[in-house]
Amino acid sequence: MEHTFQYAWIIPFVPFPVTMLIGFGLLLIPTTTKNIRRMWAFSSVLMLSIAMAFSVNLSIQQINGNFIHQYLWSWTINNDFSLEFGHLIDPLTSIMSILITTVGIVVLIYSDNYMSHDQGYLRFFAYLSFFNASMLGLVTSSNLIQIYIFWELVGMCSYLLIGFWFTRPIAASACQKAFVTNRIGDFGLLLGILGLYWITDSLEFRDLFEIANNLVHNNQVNSLFAILCASFLFVGAIAKSAQFPLHIWLPDAMEGPTPISALIHAATMVAAGIFLVARLLPLFIVVPYIMNLISLIGVITVLLGATLALAQRDIKRSLAYSTMSQLGYIMLALGIGSYRAALFHLITHAYSKALLFLGSGSIIHSMEPIVGYSPEKSQNMVLMGGLTKYVPITRITFLLGTLSLCGIPPLACFWSKDEILNDSWSYSSTFAIIASFTAGLTAFYMFRMYLLTFDGHLRIYFQNYSSAKNSSCYSISLWGKETSKVINRNLLLSKANNNNKVSFFSKDTYQIDDNVRNGIRDFSTYFRNKYIYTYPHESDNTMLFPLLVLVLFTLFVGSIGIHFDPGIIDFDILSKWLTPSIQFFHPNSNDSSDWYDFLKNAVFSVSIAFFGLFIAFILYGSAYSSFQNFGLINSFVKKNSKGIIFDRIKNVIYNWSYNRGYIEISYTRIFTLGIRRLAEVIHFFDRHIIDGIINGVGLAGFFMGEGVKYMGGGRVSSYLFLYLSYVSIFFFLFLFLKF
């Protein structure tokens, strides 16, 4: 067994040869390489499958043996400095390796069909293999400097993948935004690594934790400096895992291909920040106030991500904000010391969110024949609806992923989210109330997404602006209000132009307007008039197979963390898996619970989820028209004082969510415009003050020379007299000052 662990270093290097071979093939023999491109896809899947088999084998051995293995070899040796590279195999490493490889395999299989018609097919698979290799290298690293190297490689791959369609200005802007935002976190991470090395004189995790613990407890290190170093490390995790306030890059990262969205937002890049916090948790526990900071950032992100997802129209952006919120749950769990619950939710969320993202890709794929290749239209949920009969398999898989993320038993996320909610009550009632309220919001916006996509009738955006200045069309409000309004052509064109703007941060705010919010038309009427009969279609088997595999994970992966008193049910594989790591921490949750406590907590959390589902169904379900006919809703929102207040609150919530909480607008005014104004002030000071002084001295010398030139008469005796006079004056002044 020990011999097997020594060769765990090959896990991150298994996918790497595919990247090298594809790259050299495209440079040296591009025609032959492109002709056998499907072979490269098969090779990518095969290599990552080998890494997965190796990871599963190591995990099984670890569960049975309950030990941590570390293997090191020297890379750089100096008199007082030695840098060692190696691999660390512990429960956290094995969990992350299995997540990366399993999700990576299904994404590769899915991408073979999804990207089959793209000219960058081989480049895409080269990036994917390099990305997987970098992530595997990150999670198996044994020290901070090794983590930082692979951390940067992961960031580079994400930059390449988000901007894969770099000819589109929006995609190019999105990858630049992700790169610059993560630069902030990476710089903070580097400062934290350097500060810790200065304190502890070590970069290895075991030595680092032991030395830091002794220094802090014996007051041998400045507490403020220790807090500063730990905070810098946490800044790196904030940026990579899209936590507030460095979350702004995540929704725009949706401009990359949908398989990349699944890979980045499920178990890989965004999980890297979570992994870093989990890896350094023994250090954060002993440093004062850092755990409070982690939990505070987590709970803010939980609520912010959920509120920003409420009114999004783009299906992938809505899922991106959902990812942000769910990662906030995991960060909250780590901040309150609930290590087991955090890793449990990391596992369940990874598979459920990968299922949802790949399902959204199947939906987008089915809409493209209707609206053409236009992400603004094919990803717009307002233009969908009624897809149930066209994509039944995608609909079932998407529904299961939705219910899982909503926390509906017995699906995967129910078990992990419920555990986080229970542990948060024992830590802070305020945090618990926010987390529980957000669970209801999660159920609301996820079921809203499902209903807008699959319920009702198929809708399409009304684009025929040239037919008439004002045209009547069928309209459905994002808040469930069906009307038949007159759409103003100029307003529609203005809104269309605004949506096409490309900027690093959002510069404009959009107010709710019933006239222009959703100018849509019944699908069948529009195409019947145009004599076109194109309907959505189900995806190919190559895309459906990964969805069905992820459905199995979504249904059954939650069972690994079910834990009750021995003798009743003992499926708690996760606790056995985490035994070597849990000894470092003190989780607030108990190792076991009885049926009464479980049912009491479950009824509360499930009730909140069902309430959110019910509100979403009332506002967006096809049964809304029947409620409206009976006057159950109109009587509530009629234009009296209460109805006006309700309508204003609704508009405020919508504007807050649709404008991304006005955060990017604030960043634009504070940072972008502020830096520009500061640059203008500095430019004015440099040009008119600094250059003015220098130019003034030159001009003064020029004019003095010109003036002196006319004072001379050409007599040497006069010059000598003046010279001696000046020398005498300075000599007498010197004597006077000296004595």
Secondary structure, DSSP 8 states (H G I E B T S, - for coil): -HHHHHTGGGTTTSSHHHHHHHHHHHHH-HHHHHHTHHHHHHHHHHHHHHHHHHHHHHHHHHHHH---EEEEEEEEE-SS-EEEEEEEESHHHHHHHHHHHHHHHHHHHHHHHHTTT-TTHHHHHHHHHHHHHHHHHHHTB-BHHHHHHHHHHHHHHHHHHHTSSTTSHHHHHHHHHHHHHHHHHHHHHHHHHHHHHHHHS--BHHHHHHHHHHHHHTT-S-HHHHHHHHHHHHHHHHHHTT-TTS-THHHHGGGS-HHHHHHHHHTSHHHHHHHHHHHTHHHHHHSTTHHHHHHHHHHHHHHHHHHHTTT--BHHHHHHHHHHHHHHHHHHHHHTT-HHHHHHHHHHHHHHHHHHHHHHHHHHHHHHHHH-S-HHHHTBGGG----TTT-HHHHHHHHHHHHHHHT-TTSHHHHHHHHHHHHHHHH-HHHHHHHHHHHHHHHHHHHHHHHHHHSS--EEE---TTS-SEEEEEEE-TTS-EEEEEEEHHHHHHHHHHHT---SS--------TTTS--EEEHHHHHHHHT---------HHHHHHHHHHHHHHHHGGGGG-B--TTT-B--HHHHHTHHHHTT---SS-S---HHHHHHHHHHHHHHHHHHHHHHHHHHSTTHHHHHHTTTTHHHHSSSHHHHHHHHHHHHHHHHHHTGGGHHHHHIIIIIHHHHHHHHHHHHIIIIIIHHHHHHHHHHHHHHHHHHHHH--S-HHHHHHHHHHHHHHHHHHHHHHH-
